[in-house]
């Protein structure tokens, strides 16, 4: 059995940011007094004249990032997901998205796996409230390898982006030579019986579930939909036309996130039985990340149950 490698996506962000800083003098980084946790501190040490600690003032950070972008800079603004998406939403909408400012809002500590910090620090609605903003691109990398590719792609892309990262170390599923394409999903495992669409840290769990289903003769196609907006509609429709059933898996509320986005595509293009796995319109609570994933049904076992449920509805 091959060794399971773990790494935190926020660590990959800090590493990528430091490297990009060496390559591009136009990159500036802003943080809301959380640089040790968001991992922007390394950039700050290397390039102190291009790093701005804005204090606990997320709205000001986003407004300043938009101003720097208006001066030709590529601004990376970082904080925890719950603050970057919630506290600063109006500034993101008006100062960044409306003006198409070249600002990358890279948030860490997203989702239930923020763990012991509890419900007030667990962003389980951020994908939903970011993807409804016009001009906003939303990306949720599946592991540390993909995160480094995403950050590089963000620096090369002109316009607003929201990139969602996690706190704990999670399983690495992509090879080092993996090529990320913004807006293009990835079929990680082909299948014929149903399609499992996933994003973020749940992609690895979806692959585990698919492997178990295969032992029972059920071949699930697993698709990494890292870009929630713009969504890879063609891949979604092509896949479900082959498999005839859809299952979405995300570490986010089932309302408005990946599941909602996929449902919108299917109801307009190819109606098939569908089930969503995610947080079911509830707040989280304090606990260890692994315990919370079990409590809120974000496990391979629950994905298998959901797969069986959707297959019963398949004609």
C-alpha positions in Angstrom: 0.0 0.0 0.0 1.4 3.4 -1.0 2.1 6.0 1.7 -0.6 8.6 2.2 1.0 12.1 2.0 -0.6 15.0 3.8 -0.1 18.8 3.5 -2.1 21.9 4.3 -3.4 24.0 1.4 -2.6 27.1 3.4 1.1 26.1 3.6 1.1 25.6 -0.2 -0.3 29.1 -0.5 2.5 30.7 1.5 5.1 28.7 -0.5 3.6 29.7 -3.8 3.2 33.3 -2.8 6.9 33.7 -1.7 8.0 32.2 -5.1 5.8 34.5 -7.1 7.0 37.5 -5.2 10.5 36.7 -6.5 9.3 36.5 -10.0 6.9 39.4 -10.2 7.5 42.8 -8.5 3.9 43.9 -9.1 2.6 41.4 -6.6 1.6 42.9 -3.2 0.1 41.1 -0.2 -2.3 42.3 2.4 -3.3 40.5 5.6 -5.7 41.2 8.5 -3.3 40.5 11.4 -3.4 36.7 10.7 -0.3 36.3 8.6 1.2 33.5 10.8 -2.0 31.5 10.2 -2.7 32.4 6.6 1.0 31.8 5.8 1.5 35.2 4.2 4.2 35.9 6.8 6.9 34.4 4.6 6.1 36.9 1.8 6.2 39.7 4.4 9.7 38.7 5.6 11.1 38.5 2.0 9.3 41.6 0.7 8.5 43.9 3.5 7.9 46.9 1.2 5.2 44.9 -0.6 3.4 43.5 2.4 0.8 45.3 4.4 -0.7 44.2 7.7 -4.0 46.0 7.9 -4.8 44.9 11.4 -8.2 43.5 12.3 -9.9 45.6 9.6 -11.0 43.3 6.8 -13.2 45.9 5.1 -10.2 48.3 5.0 -8.0 45.5 3.7 -10.2 44.8 0.8 -10.7 48.5 -0.1 -6.9 49.1 0.1 -6.3 46.0 -2.1 -8.7 47.5 -4.7 -6.8 50.8 -4.6 -3.5 49.0 -5.1 -4.9 47.1 -8.0 -6.1 50.3 -9.6 -2.4 51.4 -9.5 -1.4 48.4 -11.5 -0.6 46.0 -8.7 -1.7 42.3 -8.4 -3.1 42.3 -4.9 -3.5 39.2 -2.8 -5.7 39.9 0.3 -5.8 37.2 2.9 -7.7 36.4 6.1 -9.9 33.6 7.5 -12.7 32.5 5.2 -15.4 33.6 7.6 -14.0 37.2 7.7 -13.0 37.5 4.0 -16.4 36.4 2.8 -18.7 37.7 5.5 -17.3 40.8 7.3 -15.9 42.3 4.0 -18.7 41.2 1.6 -19.9 44.7 0.7 -16.3 45.9 -0.1 -15.7 42.7 -2.1 -18.9 43.3 -4.1 -18.5 47.0 -4.7 -14.8 47.8 -4.6 -13.5 44.6 -6.1 -16.1 42.8 -8.2 -18.0 45.8 -9.6 -14.8 47.5 -10.7 -13.2 44.2 -11.9 -10.2 45.0 -9.7 -7.2 42.7 -10.0 -7.6 41.4 -6.4 -7.2 37.8 -5.3 -9.1 37.1 -2.0 -7.3 34.0 -0.7 -9.0 32.7 2.5 -7.8 30.0 4.8 -9.6 28.2 7.7 -12.6 27.5 5.5 -15.3 25.0 6.4 -16.1 22.7 9.3 -12.4 21.5 9.6 -11.5 24.8 11.2 -12.4 22.6 14.1 -11.9 23.8 17.7 -12.5 27.5 16.8 -16.2 26.7 16.6 -19.2 27.9 14.6 -18.2 31.6 14.7 -15.0 30.8 12.8 -16.3 28.1 10.5 -17.2 29.4 7.0 -19.8 27.0 5.6 -21.6 29.5 3.4 -18.8 31.4 1.8 -18.9 29.6 -1.6 -22.6 30.5 -1.9 -22.2 34.2 -1.1 -19.2 34.7 -3.3 -20.4 32.9 -6.4 -23.5 35.1 -6.6 -21.4 38.2 -7.1 -21.0 39.2 -10.8 -17.4 39.1 -12.2 -16.2 36.9 -9.3 -14.2 33.7 -10.0 -14.4 31.1 -7.3 -11.9 28.3 -6.9 -11.6 25.6 -4.2 -8.4 23.5 -4.6 -8.4 19.9 -3.7 -5.0 19.6 -2.2 -1.6 21.4 -1.7 -0.4 20.5 -5.2 -3.4 22.0 -6.9 -3.3 25.0 -4.6 0.2 26.0 -5.8 -1.0 25.8 -9.4 -4.1 27.8 -8.6 -2.1 30.6 -6.9 0.2 30.9 -10.0 -2.9 30.9 -12.3 -4.4 33.6 -10.1 -1.4 35.8 -10.5 -1.6 35.4 -14.3 -5.4 36.0 -14.4 -6.6 39.6 -14.5 -9.7 40.1 -12.3 -11.3 39.3 -9.0 -10.9 35.8 -7.6 -12.0 34.1 -4.4 -9.8 31.1 -3.4 -10.8 28.9 -0.6 -8.2 27.0 1.5 -8.2 24.8 4.6 -6.5 24.8 8.0 -5.4 21.2 8.7 -3.2 18.9 6.6 -5.2 16.9 4.1 -4.5 14.1 1.7 -2.5 14.9 -1.5 -4.2 13.4 -4.5 -2.5 15.2 -7.4 0.9 14.5 -9.0 3.5 17.2 -9.0 3.2 17.5 -12.8 -0.5 18.0 -12.6 -1.6 20.9 -14.9 -4.4 23.1 -13.6 -6.8 24.8 -16.0 -9.1 27.5 -14.6 -12.7 26.6 -15.3 -11.9 23.1 -16.5 -13.0 20.2 -14.3 -10.9 17.0 -14.0 -12.2 13.4 -14.3 -10.1 11.6 -11.7 -11.8 8.3 -12.0 -14.0 7.2 -15.0 -17.3 5.4 -14.2 -20.6 4.3 -15.8 -23.2 4.2 -13.0 -23.2 7.7 -11.4 -21.0 10.8 -11.3 -19.6 12.1 -8.0 -18.8 15.8 -8.4 -16.7 17.2 -5.6 -14.3 20.1 -4.7 -11.8 20.9 -2.0 -10.7 18.5 0.6 -13.7 16.2 -0.1 -12.3 15.1 -3.4 -10.0 12.7 -1.7 -12.9 11.3 0.3 -15.0 11.0 -2.8 -12.2 8.9 -4.4 -12.1 6.7 -1.3 -15.9 6.1 -1.6 -15.6 5.3 -5.3 -13.0 2.7 -4.6 -15.3 1.0 -2.0 -18.3 1.2 -4.4 -16.2 -0.5 -7.1 -15.7 -3.5 -4.8 -19.5 -3.9 -4.8 -19.7 -3.6 -8.6 -20.8 0.1 -8.7 -18.5 2.2 -11.0 -18.7 5.9 -9.9 -17.1 8.6 -12.0 -15.3 11.1 -9.8 -14.9 14.7 -11.1 -12.9 17.4 -9.4 -14.8 20.6 -10.0 -12.2 22.9 -8.5 -13.6 26.0 -10.2 -17.1 26.6 -8.9 -17.4 29.7 -11.0 -17.1 29.6 -14.0 -18.4 26.1 -13.8 -17.4 23.5 -16.4 -20.9 23.0 -17.6 -19.9 20.8 -20.6 -18.1 18.3 -18.5 -21.0 18.1 -16.0 -23.6 17.5 -18.7 -21.4 15.1 -20.7 -20.6 13.0 -17.6 -24.2 12.6 -16.4 -25.4 11.8 -19.9 -23.1 8.7 -19.6 -23.9 7.8 -16.0 -27.5 8.9 -15.6 -27.1 10.1 -11.9 -25.4 12.8 -10.0 -24.0 13.1 -6.5 -22.3 16.3 -5.2 -19.9 16.2 -2.2 -18.6 19.4 -0.5 -17.4 20.6 2.9 -19.9 23.5 2.7 -23.6 24.0 3.1 -25.7 22.1 0.5 -27.4 25.4 0.0 -25.8 27.5 -2.8 -22.4 25.8 -3.0 -21.1 23.2 -5.4 -24.3 21.1 -5.1 -26.5 24.2 -5.9 -24.3 25.2 -8.8 -24.4 21.7 -10.4 -28.1 21.4 -9.8 -28.6 24.7 -11.7 -26.7 23.3 -14.7 -28.6 20.0 -14.7 -32.1 21.3 -14.3 -31.5 23.5 -17.4 -29.6 20.9 -19.5 -30.0 17.3 -18.4 -32.3 16.3 -15.6 -31.2 13.2 -13.7 -31.6 11.9 -10.2 -29.3 13.9 -7.8 -28.3 13.9 -4.2 -26.2 16.5 -2.4 -23.7 15.6 0.5 -22.7 18.6 2.6 -23.7 20.5 5.7 -27.5 20.4 5.9 -28.3 24.1 6.7 -26.8 23.9 10.2 -24.1 25.8 12.1 -21.1 23.7 13.1 -19.6 23.5 16.6 -16.2 23.2 18.3 -14.5 19.8 17.9 -11.6 18.0 16.3 -11.8 18.2 12.5 -12.1 14.4 12.0 -14.8 14.2 14.6 -16.8 17.0 13.0 -16.5 15.4 9.6 -18.1 12.3 11.0 -20.8 14.2 12.9 -21.9 16.2 9.9 -21.9 13.2 7.5 -18.8 14.1 5.5 -17.3 10.7 5.2 -16.7 8.0 2.6 -19.4 5.9 4.4 -22.0 8.6 4.0 -21.1 9.2 0.4 -21.6 5.5 -0.3 -25.0 5.7 1.3 -25.9 8.7 -0.8 -24.7 6.9 -3.9 -26.9 3.9 -3.2 -29.9 6.3 -2.6 -29.5 8.1 -5.9 -29.0 4.9 -7.8 -32.4 3.6 -6.5 -34.0 6.6 -8.2 -32.2 6.0 -11.5 -34.4 4.7 -14.3 
